[in-house]
Structures are given as C-alpha cells and as structure tokens.
Amino acid sequence: MAPIRPFSFKLFSSLTLMKKPKILAITSELPWPLNTGGHLRTCFLLKAIAGQFDLTLVVPIGGGDEEGVQALSGFGIKMEGVEVSPRSPLGEAKRALLAAVRSEPYVMFHRHNRKEVRGRLAQLLRSEHFDAVYIDHLDPYVFRDLFPAHPIIVDVHNVYSLLAERVAREHSGPRQWYLLREARLLAGIERKIAADATALTAVSQEEQEDFSRLGNDNVHLVANGVDCSHYFTLPVGRTVQPPVLLYIGALSWQPNAQAAKFLAHHVIGKVREKYPDALLRVVGRSPDRSVMELAQIPGVEVHADVPDIGVYLEQASLLTVALDSGGGTRLKILEAFAAGLPVVSTATGCEGIDCEHERHLLIASRDEFPAAIDRMLSAPQQAQAMAENGRRLVEQKYDWGAQGSRACKAIESVLT
C-alpha cells in the first residue's frame, strides 16, 4: 500500500485560486428568442460572462420559456428560472401604488418587483456565496436591499429617463404628465445607481459620459454588437427589384411603432411615385392593431413575430430607420451593416454608432427621407460603397466577441 502523502496546503491554495469567481446575474425578462435588441445584448453578454466566470442567472419565466432556458443553459449559465404568476390589473395596480408611495418609478422599475423573484433571490443569497452581482437593465436594482454589501455591476442599456421624457413629448394631457413624472423618477434612480454601483457598463460614449457625470468613476464602454459571422455570407449591396425598403424593430415599443407608421403614411407613397412597385416591409415583434393595419396601405407589408430576420435582410434593398426618439445603440443598423445592406437613418436612429454620413450610411431628417431613399436606389455603386464601409466598421468595432470581453473586464474591475 502506497504511503499517504501529507496534506499540501500549497496544493489546496492553488486549487482554490483556480476556481472561477461566482457571479449572480439578475434580469427581468428571459433574453429569448433573439428577436429584439435587448434580448441580443443580454444573451451575448451573459454568454461571454459565463465563459469566464461561474455565472448563475435569476430570471422570471412562464409557460413556453423552456426553449430559452435550455439555450442559455447550453452557454454554461446556471439557470434559476423563477415561475411567476401572470400579470393582472390588480397586481399591477398594487405595484404602481407601492412605487408611488416610495416615490419611485413604476415603468422600467417597480413593474418588475416580482415577489417570486425576490423570494428566490433571498434563498440563493442565504445558501451560496457570490463574489458580485450583475444587474441587467435598471429594473433588477429594485432588489438591491437583498444584497446591500455585494459589489454590483449594472449594465444600464439606456438612459431610460431620457427615453421616457422623449416619449412624453409625443403625448399631451394626463399621459404626458404621468410620463414626465416617470422620467423624473427614473432620473433619480439613475443618480442613485451611479452613486452606488461598483461598476457600470454603457452602450455608447455619450451614455458613458452621462453616467460619469452622475458621479461614477468606473463606467465601462460596452457597445451593442452583432454576430458578424452570422451575416457575412450575404452579398454587399443589393440589386433587389422591385425595391424593398425594410424597417425592423420591436413594434410594441412606441418609438418603433411610430417610425413604422411614419414610413407607411409619409414615405412609401412618395417613393412609389418613381418606383411604382416599391415595397415597405415592416418586421418586428408584438405589433398592435394600428401597426398591423398598415398592411392595408398600398405597398406596405407587416410581418409579425418572425423567427429569423436574416431572410428579410437578404431580400431588402436598404434598411430605413426613421426613429425620432429612443436611446442606446441601434442593433438593427449594426445587423444591416454586417449583412452588407445599405442604410438610410435619422440622426436619432444611428445614435451611439461611430458611423459617418455618406461614408457608412445616409443620415437624413424625416422631411428628407424620401429624397435620401431615392439617392440610394438611383446610385447603387455609391450605396454598395457605403455598405462595404459599414460591414468593415462592425467587423472592426462591434462584433459581440469584443464587447463580451469588455463586459468581463468590467466585472474583473470590481473583484480586484
């Protein structure tokens, strides 16, 4: 029998050091399917984080979420899906009332204060040690009282107070008053997070500077990205006939819905004066009745809840982004660049992307949109040159691999 070797504290220390830091991540919505900008960002960043850290994700789930839970588990994420009860008017009224009593926002914050998620988080924090907590969006910060001593990394996605204010300006009366109040309350939460967070990640240099001005000295730029390899088999530039204008967006979000309506009511008709068979294809998730009815306009198609936008990017002549409110970085433009598709956008539509007018795309006001589209369609060589520059830009600066590494560095900064 071989002699038993004495215990090696040095070996034990080495094994301990080899263990990955444990990160608890919280998000308010399962990032699946990958059919919105928020889902794409959350999914790809969590995938990168799971490759470097021991990652547990707490997320509310409901019926039909099994595929998403399985997909994220396949990335090495320890899934803690929490079954939550369906939303009801009474339940939402209670959450809105609690938010009002606390002078905190309901929209994008207390709306996600689910008791089932709160209970599971409390259990995990009692039973396991976590080195840090990763908060996806602002809303999981509502659970901060459960882990007051943990370092936190907050991926803010957007300056939500600015989004709410922009949307408020599009309304009047009681709805405008309510949204402006929510904007002010969201601004208060953003200030609180900036003061409290050990690290923040922002999607653009402008938003990085915004949160730095609020007092956080550890704000990392983690831009939105794109899986370039998924699109690089597509050709650069398009010679589609008849011309197909494409608009992509989560159509339940009012700025996206309003942009689609603008294109349908004020742009496609003017384009068809010169290109009679031109089409506008509106593609996105959860359109309401008013968006679906756009398909009654000559030359307009509405495609709801499609499983894959790749075929629409391939069959389009150009992407049209007529947004006049919003924030962050436009994933739809990054995807179009990666797919080699020419782009016409408002200045608001391409905020957060390091792109240049007439080099990567055409930037036009809404009044100039029909003329800018005609310019793209009538000068295919120029359109192709811009598309080539756009693809080169995302390959060099916006691939998800690079952005995932930046997110991991932000986490590392709170562990050292």
N, C-alpha and C positions, 0 to 999 in steps of 0.2 A: 504493500500500500504506500503510495507516494505521500511524503510528509505534507502536512497542511501548511501552506505558506502564511506567514503573518499578515494581518490586515495592513494594506498600504493606504495611508491617509492621502498620500500624493496621488495615487490612482483614483481614489474616491473624489478628490477635488477636481481632477481632470474630467472625470465623467460628469460631475456636476456642472462644470463650466461649459461642457458640450451641449447641455440642454438648452433648447430654444426658449427665449423669453415667452411668457404666456400673455396673450393679448385678448381681452374681452371686447368684442365689437357689438355695437347695437345699431340697428337700422329699423325704420318704421314700416318698411314695405319690402317684401321679398323682391330682390332685383332680377326678376324673371317673369315673362320672356324678355329677351333683349330687344325690345321694340320701342324704348324711349331713351332719351339722353341720360336721364338719371339712372335708369337700370344699367346701361352700358358702363357708366363711370363707376358705379358702386361695385358691379360684378368684377370688372377687370382689375380694379384696385385691390379688392379683397382677395382675388386670386393671386396677385403679386405678393400681398402681405402674408398669405398662407404659405407661400413658398419659402419665406424667411423666418416666420415666427409660428409659434403654436397658437393658432387662432380659433377662438370659439365665437360663433355668431348667434346672437339672440335676435329673433325676428318674429313678428306676428304672422300667422298663416291661417288659411281657411281651406275649404274644400277645393280640390283641383290644383293645389300647390305642390303635389308630390313630385312632379317632373322637375320643378325648380329646386326643390330641396335636394333631390338626387344629383342634379347637375352641379350645384355648389359643393356638395359633399365630395364629388369627383375631383374638385380642385384642391382637396386637402383641408377643407374647412370643417370644423366640428360644428354641426348644425344643431341649434337649440330652437327648433320651430315651436312657437307657442300658439296653441289653438285659441283663437279669440272669438267671442260671440259676434254675430252680425250687428252692424251699426243700426241703431233705431233712433227715431226722433227724440224719444225721451232720454236715451243715453247721451246723445249729442247735446241736448239742452242742458243736461247736468254738467257735462264737461265745459260747455260755453259759460255756464253760470259760475263754475269754480274758477275759470280763467278770469272772469270779470271781477270776482271777489278779490282775487290776488293781483289784479291789475296787470295781468299777463295776457299775451295773445292767444286766441283760440286757433286761428288759421296758422298752419305750419308749426304749431307748438302743442298746446293743450289738447288738440284734437287727437293726438297720438298718445295721450297719457292713459294707456290701457291697463286695467287692474291686473289682468292675467300676465302681461309682460312684466309689470312691476313685481308681482309675486315671484315669478321665475328668476328674475334678476337677483332678488333678495336671497333666494335659496342658493344660487350659484356663488354669490359673494360670501355666504357663510361657509360653504363647503369647500371652496377652492381658492387658491391664491392666484391672483393675476397681477402682472407687473405694471400694466397700464390698461386704460380703457380707450377704445377708438370709437368716436361718435360720428356716425354718418348722417349728414344734414344737421340742422339746428334742433329738430324736434326731440331726439333722444336725450338732449340736455335736460329735459323735464324730469329725468330720473337721477340727476346729479346728487340729490340728497342721499341716495343709497350708497354712494362711493365717494364721500367728500375728501378723503385723504389720497385717493389714487391720482397719479398723473393722468391727464386726459389729452388726447389728440382729437381735434374737431375738424372734419372735412366739411367746410361751410357751403360748398356747391355754388351758392349765390349770395349776393347782398339782398336778402329777402325783404327788408324794409323798403328798399328802392323799388323792387318789383311790385310790392303792394301799393306803393304810392303812385307808380305809373299806371297801374290798373285802375286805381281810384279816380284818376284824372279823366278816364274814359266814361265815367258814370256821373250821376248827379243825385241830389236828394239824399234820403236816408242811407242808400247803399254807398254813396261816396263818403258820407260822414263815417260810416262803420269801417270802411276800408282804410281811410286816413287814420282812424284811431288804431286799427290793427298795425298799420305801418309804424306809427309812433311807438307802440308796444314792442313790435319786433326790433326796432332800433334799440330799445332798452335792453332786450335780450342779447343782441349782438354786442353791445357795450359790455354787458356782464360776462359774456363768453370770452371776449377779448381780454378782459382783466383776469379771468380765472384759468383759461386753458394753458396747459404747459406748452402746447404747440398747436398751430393752426395750419391747415392747407387750403389754399385759394386757387381758383381756376384761371385767373388772369393776373397780369402785373398790376392792373388798375385795382382789382379787389385785394390783392396782396398789400398794396399801399393803403387802401381804405382801412383794413384791419390793423395795420401797423400804426396808423394814426390814432386808432382807438386805444393804443397802449400795449399791444402785444409785440414783444421783440423777437419772437420765434415763429414768424409766418413763412411758410414754405410755398413756393410756386409749384403746383401740381396741376398742369393744364389738363383739360379734356383731351382725349386722344381717339385713336382709331386703330383697328386691327388691319394694318396696311396689307398684310399678306392675303387677306380675305378678298381684296378687290383688285389686286394687281394683274389678274388675268384679263381684266376688261380693257378695251382699247382706250387710248387717249383721244379726246374729242369725239364728236358724234355727227353722223350724217343721216339722222333719222328723218324719214319722210312719211307722212306729213310731220311737221314739227310737233314735239311733245314737250310742254312745259311741266315740270314736276314740282310739287310742293309736298314736303314731308314734315310731320310734326305730331306731337301728342295733342289731339284735337279736343280733348277735354279741358285743356289749358286755354283760357280765353284769348291771350295774345296770339296763340297759334290759330285758333278758330277765326279771329278777326282778320288775320293775314290771309287765310284761305278765302274768306268772303270778299276781301278787297280784290284779290286776283280774279275771282269769278265775276264780280259785278263791274269792275272798272278796268281790267287789263285784257282778259282773253278776247273780249269783243273787239277791241282796237287792234289786237294782233291779227285777228281773223279778217280784218279789212284787207290786209295784204296777203295773208296766208289763210285762205278760206277753210282749209281742213285742219288747221292747228287745233291741238287738244291741250287742255289743262287737266292734269291728274293730281288730285288731292289724296294723299295717302297718310293714314295715321290711325291712332288708337282712340276708341271711345268717342266718336263724333256724336253730337246731339242731333236732334231732328233738323234744326236750322242748317247744320252743315250738310247732312245727308240730302236735304232738298236742293242744294247747289247743283246736284246732278241733273236737275230739270232745265238748267241753263244750257243752251246750245254750245257744244264743245267742251263741256265740263264732265269729268268722271270723278266719283268719290269711291275710294277703296278703303274699307274699314278693317282694322284689326288683322292686317296681313301677317303671315308668319315670317316673311323674309322680304326686305326691301331691295335686295340685290337685283332682282329681275326688273324692278321699276327704274333703278339707276341705270341699268344696261339699256333699257328701251327709251330713255329720255333724250331730248336734245340739250336741255340745260335745266339746272336747278334754279328756282326762283324763290327768294327768301324776302318776303315783303313785311317783315316784322317792324313794328314801331314802338314796341315795349318789350321788356324782358331783361335778362342779365346772364352773366356767365360766359361760357364759350359754346358756340353753336356746333354741336356734334354733327348735325345734318350737313353743314358745309364741309367739315373735315371728311365725312364719308364721301361726299361728292368729289372732293379733291382726290381722295385715294382711288376713287372709281374712274378718274380721268374725265369727269363731267364738268363742262363749263358752268359758271355760276354768275347770276345777277342777284345782288343783295342791296338792301338798305344799309346805311351806316350802322344802325342799331342791330341789324341782322348779323353782322360779322364782328360785333364787339368781342374783344378778348382773343382774337386770332391775329397773329403777326403777319397780316396779308396787306398787299398794296393794290390800290385801284389801277387797272389796266395792266398790271403785271400778273396777278393771280386770278382776278375777277373784275367785274364791273360793279362799282358802287353807285347807286342812284337813289334819289328821293322817290317817294311814291309817285309824284307827278311825272317824273322822268322814266318810270318803269317801262311803259310800252316802247319808248324810243330805245332804251338800253337793250331790251329783248330783241328788237329789230336789228340793232347793231350786231349783236351776237349771231343771229340767224343769217344775216346777209354777208358776214365776213368770217366764214368757217376757219380760215387759216389763222386769223387772229384769235378766234375762240379756242382753237387747238393749242396755240402757243400758251395762252393763259392756263389752260387745263394742264399742260405739261409742267408749268411752273407750280401750279397748285399741288400736283402729285409729288413733285420734288420737295415742296415745303413740308407736307405731312410726313414724308419718309424721313426727313432730317430732324424734325422737331416734335412731331405729335404722335408717334407710334406708342401704343399702350405700354410696350416694354419699358421705354424710357420713363414714362410717367409713373409706372409702378415702382421703379427704383427710387424715384423721388419721394413717393409716399413712404417707402420703407426707411429712407433716411430721416424723414420727419419723425417717425416712431423711434428710431435709434437715438435721436437727439434728446428724448425725454428719459431714456434708460441709462445714459452715461452720467 
